[in-house]
Amino acid sequence: MKNQNLNILDEINKGATMGMDAISYVSEKVKDNRFHQVLDVEYNKYKDISNRVNKLYDNYSDKEPHETSTMNKMMTWYGVQMKTITDDSTSKLSELLMQGTNMGIIEGRRLLNQNEDIDKDVKNILNDFVVMQEDSVETLKKYL
């Protein structure tokens, strides 16, 4: 059980750090001030989730939670660069972020559905993470 909780916290933290990385890479290309402000808010939501994971992680391990690997960071950066070579419009940037966020929602829902017996605190963070991402998609849709 302890390992299951730890694995889920690691997955949440990897998802949150990947979200922060993607927003950072996309933000460099944003020209619309309102969209930039939206991304700042979204970034801080991911950061809050990661901070919550870090606080709870100490209950399960004396190590640090897993984050995205350097290779994943490079692949994310490269993907953003390649997909925006010919179109770096707000609509395109929103679409890219939505695609990544949807992958996070799918993984989060899968974790919720397949791990009903995890600790309440872990389940709460996981649920909050999924709901936050679902809300993010709704926000990003306005910029398509």
Secondary structure, DSSP 8 states (H G I E B T S, - for coil): -HHHHHHHHHHHHHHHHHHHHHHHHHHTT---HHHHHHHHHHHHHHHHHHHHHHHHHTTT-SS------HHHHHHHHHHHHHHTSS---HHHHHHHHHHHHHHHHHHHHHHHHH-TTS-HHHHHHHHHHHHHHHHHHHHHHTT-
